[in-house]
Amino acid sequence: MAVYNLTDIANVTGVLEFVQNVNTGLMNDLLGVFILLSVGIVLIMGFHWSTRDIKGSILATSFICFVLSLILRALDLIPNLALLACLIICAVAIAFSWKQ
């Protein structure tokens, strides 16, 4: 059974500090990554269900996830690697959906 020290998590002055402490203390810096994955899965399913266009769905989802990753990185909830991965996925989606 894992024992967590939750005293440092609750000893905060604001909501952002609490979420950052949960991210580092309980989630091992994966809270923002799980948020990005969850939003990405819901978005791609919703876009694909409504448009039936997989290229457009991937493009829209990757752009929204990239913007969300910028916000989460500014809040220090995701590592730099997750931001870079979102940027690369967005760039690849733009390249594949480019029409000549």
C-alpha positions in Angstrom: 0.0 0.0 0.0 1.4 3.4 -1.0 1.5 6.1 1.6 1.2 9.7 0.4 2.2 12.7 2.4 -0.7 15.0 1.8 0.3 17.7 4.3 2.3 19.7 1.7 -0.5 19.6 -0.8 -3.1 21.2 1.3 -0.8 23.8 2.8 -1.3 26.4 0.1 -2.7 29.9 -0.4 -4.4 29.6 -3.8 -6.0 27.2 -6.3 -3.1 27.2 -8.7 -0.6 26.3 -6.1 -3.0 23.5 -4.9 -3.2 22.1 -8.4 0.5 22.3 -8.9 1.1 20.5 -5.7 -1.4 17.7 -6.7 0.4 17.5 -10.0 3.8 17.0 -8.4 2.8 15.2 -5.2 0.2 12.7 -6.4 0.3 12.6 -10.1 4.1 12.6 -10.7 3.8 15.5 -13.1 1.3 13.8 -15.3 -1.9 15.7 -14.5 -1.6 18.1 -17.4 -0.7 15.2 -19.8 -3.8 13.3 -18.7 -5.8 16.5 -19.2 -4.4 16.9 -22.7 -5.0 13.3 -23.6 -8.6 13.4 -22.4 -9.4 16.6 -24.2 -7.7 15.3 -27.4 -9.7 12.0 -27.3 -13.0 13.8 -26.8 -12.3 16.4 -29.4 -11.2 14.0 -32.1 -14.2 11.7 -31.5 -16.6 14.7 -31.6 -15.1 16.3 -34.7 -14.9 13.0 -36.6 -18.5 12.1 -35.6 -19.8 15.4 -36.8 -17.8 15.9 -40.0 -16.6 12.5 -41.1 -13.4 14.1 -42.2 -10.4 12.6 -40.4 -7.8 15.1 -41.7 -9.8 18.0 -40.6 -10.6 16.4 -37.3 -6.9 15.7 -36.6 -6.0 19.2 -37.6 -8.6 20.9 -35.4 -7.8 18.7 -32.5 -4.1 19.1 -32.7 -4.4 22.9 -32.9 -6.7 23.1 -29.9 -4.5 20.7 -27.9 -1.4 22.8 -28.8 -3.1 26.0 -27.6 -4.2 24.2 -24.4 -0.6 22.9 -24.0 0.7 26.5 -24.1 -1.7 27.4 -21.3 -0.9 24.3 -19.2 2.9 24.9 -19.7 2.4 28.5 -18.6 0.8 27.1 -15.4 3.7 24.6 -15.1 1.4 21.6 -15.3 3.1 19.8 -18.2 6.7 19.3 -19.1 8.5 20.9 -22.0 8.4 17.6 -23.9 4.6 17.5 -23.9 4.5 21.0 -25.4 7.0 20.0 -28.0 5.0 16.8 -28.8 1.9 18.9 -29.3 3.7 21.3 -31.5 5.1 18.5 -33.7 1.7 16.8 -34.0 0.2 20.1 -35.0 2.9 20.8 -37.6 2.5 17.3 -39.1 -1.3 17.6 -39.2 -0.9 20.9 -41.0 1.5 19.4 -43.5 -0.7 16.4 -44.2 -3.8 18.5 -44.7 -2.2 21.0 -47.0 -3.8 21.1 -50.4 -1.8 22.0 -53.5 
